[in-house]
Amino acid sequence: MKYSKFVSRNLWLYFLIAFVSSWIFWVPQALISSSLLLAPSIFIDFLFSPFNPAAFGPLVSSFSPTYLNEGKRGNKEFAEKRSRL
């Protein structure tokens, strides 16, 4: 039962971090597109570029719970497992 709570907590943490880290950048982009938000041109260019951090939200959130629970070693093992797929 303890393992189940551990997995459940990590899953919720993953979705929370993925949701927040993605939408914190998508919402301003949508508001700028709708002309509801005025922003400096450098910020607009950044949001509409391929380097918008919102796209990397799920990737970052996959490493965060692993790092919190297992540290650098856990993240290294996690990355090695994912690179073999």
C-alpha positions in Angstrom: 0.0 0.0 0.0 2.9 2.4 0.7 4.2 1.9 -2.8 0.8 2.8 -4.2 0.7 6.1 -2.4 4.3 6.8 -3.5 3.4 6.2 -7.2 0.2 8.2 -6.9 1.9 11.2 -5.3 4.6 11.2 -8.1 1.9 11.0 -10.7 0.0 13.9 -9.3 3.3 15.9 -9.0 4.1 15.1 -12.6 0.8 16.4 -13.9 0.8 19.4 -11.7 4.3 20.5 -12.8 3.5 19.7 -16.5 0.3 21.7 -16.4 1.6 24.7 -14.6 4.9 24.9 -16.5 3.2 24.6 -19.8 0.2 26.9 -19.3 2.2 29.6 -17.6 3.6 30.3 -21.1 0.6 29.3 -23.3 -1.8 31.7 -21.6 0.2 34.9 -22.3 0.7 33.7 -25.9 -3.0 33.2 -26.3 -3.8 36.6 -24.8 -1.2 38.3 -27.0 -2.7 36.6 -30.1 -6.1 37.8 -29.1 -4.8 41.4 -28.5 -5.9 41.2 -24.9 -2.3 41.6 -23.5 0.3 44.0 -24.5 3.9 42.9 -24.1 7.4 44.0 -25.2 8.3 42.7 -28.7 11.2 40.7 -27.3 8.8 38.7 -25.0 6.4 38.2 -27.9 9.2 37.0 -30.2 10.3 34.6 -27.5 6.8 33.2 -26.9 6.2 32.6 -30.6 9.6 31.0 -31.2 10.3 27.3 -31.2 12.1 27.8 -27.9 9.0 28.6 -26.0 9.5 26.7 -22.7 5.8 25.6 -22.7 6.7 22.8 -25.1 9.2 21.4 -22.7 6.9 21.4 -19.7 6.1 17.6 -19.8 9.8 16.8 -20.3 10.9 18.9 -17.3 8.1 17.5 -15.2 9.1 13.9 -15.9 12.5 14.6 -14.3 11.3 16.6 -11.3 9.6 13.9 -9.2 12.5 11.6 -10.0 15.0 14.1 -8.8 13.0 14.9 -5.6 12.7 11.2 -4.7 16.0 9.7 -6.0 18.4 12.6 -6.6 20.9 13.0 -9.4 21.5 9.3 -9.6 17.8 8.6 -10.1 17.6 11.1 -12.9 20.7 9.7 -14.6 19.1 6.2 -14.5 15.8 7.6 -15.7 17.5 9.4 -18.7 19.4 6.2 -19.6 16.2 4.2 -19.6 14.4 6.7 -21.8 17.3 7.0 -24.2 17.2 3.2 -24.9 13.6 3.4 -26.0 
